[in-house]
Amino acid sequence: MHSETSPGADRDAAAHAAREVIELLEVLWNKGRDMTSPAPVSSSQLRVLYILDRDQPINLRTLGEVLGSAPSSVSRMCDRLDALGFIERTPSAASRRELELRLSSRGENYLKDLRARREAALVEVISAMPAAQRAALATGLSGFRLALEDTQDTEEPDKAGGAEVTA
């Protein structure tokens, strides 16, 4: 069997297919998010919740570095999430001048419900796929996640090097 496709064409086709799936997932995600809470959060605020879920406790400065955002923007996002009852601010054990951010039980429940709705929507679609395609999807997504993590790991030192550090 002779293939006319080059590695670059395969890469471009995979990127195109991934973009199409991501666009469909965005629609699916927004449907699920709108149903989880009377006050859905923005995508930037949702990213903060994911970071806190993974890395809590975290201070505002570190959160800003992870987000690549200005301290004032991060503070405003956290003000909104605090007002919604999704995060808690507590004094840091390491420094009285810092506050630590954590997910509140309401924030944890919001993420749990959101993830459950998204997973249920995915299971519905994935269940319609033949077993071999589901296995290929799992393998491909695992490879994609690992490549993304490798890409992010190589970008982190550049971000940290460009960030302003205060004593």
Secondary structure, DSSP 4 states (H G I P E B T S, - for coil): ------HHHHHHHHHHHHHHHHHHHHHHHHHHHHHH-SSPPPHHHHHHHHHHHHH-SEEHHHHHHHHT--HHHHHHHHHHHHHTTSEEEEE-SS-TT-EEEEE-HHHHHHHHHHHHHHHHHHHHHHTTS-HHHHHHHHHHHHHHHHHHHHHHHHHHHHHHHHS----
